[in-house]
Amino acid sequence: MANFNTHFTVAATASAVISGTLLSMEVVTPEQAVIAFVLGTLGGLLPDVDSAHSTSIKVGFNVLSLLMTIMLIFVKSSTYSIVEMLIMSVLVFAGIRYGFLELFRKISKHRGMFHSVPVALIWGIVVAILMHFFFGLNSLVSWVYGFMITAGYLVHLILDETYSVDLGNRRVKKSLGTALKFYSIKTMEDKIHTALVYAALVVLFFVAPDTSMIEIALFSQEAWEIFKDVVIPYDGQWFFH
């Protein structure tokens, strides 16, 4: 599998490209693009938080806790008093950094279903739900943030699978197929985890924010035309506009 530095660098690079493209298409504002970049980079670290001795588990949960706390302050600053904000901030940070982390350590198995495509989708939907219903963001921005988490997560899984193939010695490592997968059915425990993951995915789809705004912003004909304009110079002139 790829090491922490590789995961961080590749996830950050991919997130910069995606968030920069969304900014160029005017799907997000500069401030939202920065948050999208951070979330995408964080998503590239998340698959390893099920490892008790992983660097990612420390960095990932520290970043996630701090980011959620900062967003809470920005969103609720006009509603809560300073004392209320301090109490809420401490509760959110401690709840994610310590409570949520310990829960993951107890219920997850490294390279189990946590390293899978459906879990990448679950993270994205959960983030979209939190951003929309808890932080009060519109469905477009909420889904962009969720998409960035999923994209970073998938980059991590693809890297792990790539490192399972040793091109120099022309061999395939035993870890091949343990990262980028859709299910795991080796043991009864794996089967139960797989069933729970897909059940959670179905439930979350029903709770998730409306997707019409994201469909128009990213998948419509107009969005495609805007994308082509920002990918290459629309006037045909390179570097001399």
C-alpha positions as CSV (number, residue, x, y, z in Angstrom):
1,M,0.0,0.0,0.0
2,A,1.0,3.6,-0.5
3,N,2.5,5.5,2.5
4,F,1.1,8.5,4.2
5,N,3.1,11.1,2.3
6,T,2.0,9.6,-1.1
7,H,-1.6,9.5,-0.1
8,F,-1.5,13.1,1.2
9,T,0.4,14.5,-1.9
10,V,-1.8,12.7,-4.5
11,A,-5.0,13.5,-2.7
12,A,-4.0,17.2,-2.3
13,T,-3.0,17.4,-6.0
14,A,-6.3,15.8,-7.2
15,S,-8.3,18.0,-4.8
16,A,-6.6,21.1,-6.1
17,V,-7.4,20.2,-9.7
18,I,-11.0,19.4,-9.0
19,S,-11.7,22.4,-6.7
20,G,-9.9,24.7,-9.1
21,T,-12.0,23.4,-12.0
22,L,-15.2,24.0,-10.0
23,L,-14.1,27.5,-9.1
24,S,-13.4,28.2,-12.8
25,M,-16.8,27.0,-13.7
26,E,-18.2,29.3,-11.0
27,V,-19.9,26.4,-9.2
28,V,-18.3,27.4,-6.0
29,T,-16.9,30.7,-4.6
30,P,-13.1,31.0,-3.7
31,E,-13.9,30.4,0.0
32,Q,-15.9,27.3,-0.8
33,A,-13.2,26.1,-3.2
34,V,-10.7,26.2,-0.3
35,I,-13.0,24.2,1.9
36,A,-13.6,21.7,-1.0
37,F,-9.8,21.3,-1.4
38,V,-9.4,20.6,2.4
39,L,-12.2,18.1,2.4
40,G,-10.9,16.3,-0.7
41,T,-7.4,16.1,0.9
42,L,-9.0,14.8,4.1
43,G,-10.9,12.2,2.1
44,G,-7.6,10.9,0.8
45,L,-6.6,10.1,4.4
46,L,-9.9,8.7,5.7
47,P,-9.6,5.1,4.5
48,D,-6.6,4.5,6.9
49,V,-8.4,5.8,10.0
50,D,-9.4,2.2,10.7
51,S,-5.7,1.4,11.4
52,A,-4.9,1.9,15.1
53,H,-1.3,2.9,14.4
54,S,-1.8,4.9,11.3
55,T,-0.5,8.5,10.9
56,S,-3.7,9.2,9.0
57,I,-5.9,8.4,12.0
58,K,-4.2,11.2,14.0
59,V,-4.0,13.8,11.2
60,G,-7.3,12.9,9.6
61,F,-9.3,13.3,12.8
62,N,-7.5,16.4,13.9
63,V,-8.2,18.1,10.6
64,L,-11.8,16.8,10.6
65,S,-12.4,18.0,14.2
66,L,-10.9,21.4,13.6
67,L,-12.7,21.9,10.3
68,M,-16.1,21.0,11.7
69,T,-15.5,23.3,14.7
70,I,-14.5,26.2,12.5
71,M,-17.5,25.8,10.3
72,L,-19.8,25.6,13.3
73,I,-18.4,28.9,14.5
74,F,-18.9,30.6,11.1
75,V,-22.5,29.3,10.7
76,K,-23.7,29.7,14.3
77,S,-21.9,32.9,15.3
78,S,-24.9,35.1,14.7
79,T,-27.2,32.7,16.7
80,Y,-25.2,31.7,19.8
81,S,-23.5,33.8,22.4
82,I,-19.7,33.6,22.9
83,V,-20.1,31.2,25.9
84,E,-22.5,29.0,23.9
85,M,-20.1,28.9,21.0
86,L,-17.2,27.9,23.2
87,I,-19.2,25.1,24.8
88,M,-20.4,23.9,21.4
89,S,-16.9,24.1,19.9
90,V,-15.4,22.0,22.7
91,L,-18.2,19.4,22.4
92,V,-17.9,19.1,18.6
93,F,-14.1,18.9,18.6
94,A,-13.9,16.4,21.5
95,G,-16.8,14.4,20.1
96,I,-15.2,13.9,16.7
97,R,-11.6,13.7,17.8
98,Y,-12.0,11.3,20.7
99,G,-15.5,9.8,20.7
100,F,-15.9,9.2,17.0
101,L,-12.3,8.0,16.7
102,E,-12.7,5.5,19.5
103,L,-15.9,4.2,17.9
104,F,-14.1,3.6,14.6
105,R,-11.2,1.8,16.3
106,K,-13.7,-0.6,17.9
107,I,-16.0,-1.4,15.0
108,S,-13.7,-1.4,12.0
109,K,-11.1,-3.8,10.7
110,H,-8.2,-2.6,8.6
111,R,-8.7,-3.4,4.9
112,G,-12.2,-4.6,5.7
113,M,-15.3,-3.1,4.2
114,F,-14.0,0.3,5.3
115,H,-11.7,0.1,2.3
116,S,-14.4,-0.1,-0.3
117,V,-16.3,2.0,-2.9
118,P,-19.7,1.9,-1.2
119,V,-18.1,3.3,2.0
120,A,-16.5,6.1,-0.1
121,L,-20.1,6.9,-1.3
122,I,-21.4,6.8,2.3
123,W,-18.8,9.3,3.5
124,G,-19.8,11.7,0.7
125,I,-23.5,11.4,1.4
126,V,-23.0,11.8,5.1
127,V,-21.0,15.0,4.5
128,A,-23.6,16.4,2.2
129,I,-26.4,15.7,4.8
130,L,-24.4,17.4,7.5
131,M,-23.6,20.4,5.4
132,H,-27.2,20.8,4.3
133,F,-29.2,20.0,7.4
134,F,-26.8,21.0,10.2
135,F,-24.7,23.8,8.7
136,G,-27.6,25.1,6.5
137,L,-25.7,25.2,3.2
138,N,-27.7,24.9,0.0
139,S,-27.8,21.5,-1.7
140,L,-25.3,22.4,-4.4
141,V,-22.5,23.3,-2.1
142,S,-23.4,20.4,0.2
143,W,-23.1,17.9,-2.6
144,V,-19.8,19.5,-3.8
145,Y,-18.3,19.0,-0.4
146,G,-19.6,15.4,-0.2
147,F,-18.3,14.8,-3.7
148,M,-14.8,16.0,-2.7
149,I,-14.7,13.6,0.3
150,T,-15.7,10.7,-2.0
151,A,-13.2,11.7,-4.7
152,G,-10.4,11.9,-2.2
153,Y,-11.4,8.6,-0.7
154,L,-11.4,6.9,-4.1
155,V,-8.0,8.3,-4.9
156,H,-6.7,6.6,-1.8
157,L,-8.2,3.3,-2.7
158,I,-6.9,3.5,-6.3
159,L,-3.4,4.2,-5.0
160,D,-3.5,1.3,-2.6
161,E,-4.5,-1.0,-5.5
162,T,-1.8,0.4,-7.7
163,Y,0.8,-0.3,-5.1
164,S,-0.4,-3.9,-4.9
165,V,1.2,-4.5,-8.3
166,D,5.0,-4.7,-8.2
167,L,6.0,-3.8,-11.8
168,G,9.7,-4.1,-11.1
169,N,9.6,-7.7,-9.9
170,R,6.6,-8.5,-12.1
171,R,4.5,-9.8,-9.3
172,V,1.1,-9.2,-7.7
173,K,1.1,-8.7,-3.9
174,K,-1.4,-10.5,-1.7
175,S,-3.1,-7.1,-0.9
176,L,-4.4,-6.8,-4.4
177,G,-8.2,-6.5,-4.3
178,T,-8.4,-5.6,-0.6
179,A,-8.7,-1.8,-1.2
180,L,-10.8,-0.9,-4.2
181,K,-13.7,-3.3,-3.8
182,F,-17.5,-3.3,-3.6
183,Y,-18.0,-6.2,-1.2
184,S,-16.2,-8.6,1.1
185,I,-17.7,-12.1,1.8
186,K,-14.7,-14.2,3.0
187,T,-16.1,-14.6,6.5
188,M,-19.5,-14.3,8.1
189,E,-18.4,-11.1,9.8
190,D,-17.4,-9.7,6.4
191,K,-20.8,-10.6,5.0
192,I,-22.6,-8.9,7.8
193,H,-20.4,-5.8,7.4
194,T,-21.2,-5.8,3.6
195,A,-24.9,-6.0,4.2
196,L,-24.8,-3.2,6.8
197,V,-22.8,-1.0,4.5
198,Y,-25.3,-1.3,1.6
199,A,-28.3,-1.0,4.0
200,A,-26.8,2.3,5.3
201,L,-26.2,3.5,1.8
202,V,-29.9,2.9,0.8
203,V,-31.1,4.7,4.0
204,L,-28.8,7.7,3.4
205,F,-29.9,8.1,-0.2
206,F,-33.5,8.7,1.1
207,V,-32.2,11.3,3.7
208,A,-29.7,13.0,1.3
209,P,-30.4,16.6,0.0
210,D,-32.0,17.1,-3.3
211,T,-29.7,16.6,-6.3
212,S,-31.3,18.8,-8.9
213,M,-28.9,21.7,-8.4
214,I,-25.8,19.5,-8.7
215,E,-27.2,17.9,-11.8
216,I,-27.7,21.3,-13.4
217,A,-24.4,22.7,-12.3
218,L,-22.2,19.7,-13.3
219,F,-24.1,17.4,-15.7
220,S,-26.2,19.6,-17.9
221,Q,-25.4,20.6,-21.5
222,E,-24.7,24.2,-20.2
223,A,-22.3,22.8,-17.6
224,W,-20.5,20.8,-20.3
225,E,-20.1,24.0,-22.5
226,I,-18.7,25.9,-19.5
227,F,-16.3,23.1,-18.7
228,K,-14.9,23.0,-22.3
229,D,-14.4,26.8,-22.0
230,V,-12.3,26.5,-18.9
231,V,-10.3,23.5,-19.9
232,I,-8.7,25.1,-23.0
233,P,-8.6,28.8,-24.1
234,Y,-12.1,29.6,-25.4
235,D,-10.6,32.2,-27.8
236,G,-8.0,29.8,-29.2
237,Q,-5.1,31.9,-28.0
238,W,-2.6,30.3,-25.6
239,F,-0.9,32.5,-23.0
240,F,-1.5,35.7,-25.0
241,H,-5.0,36.8,-24.1
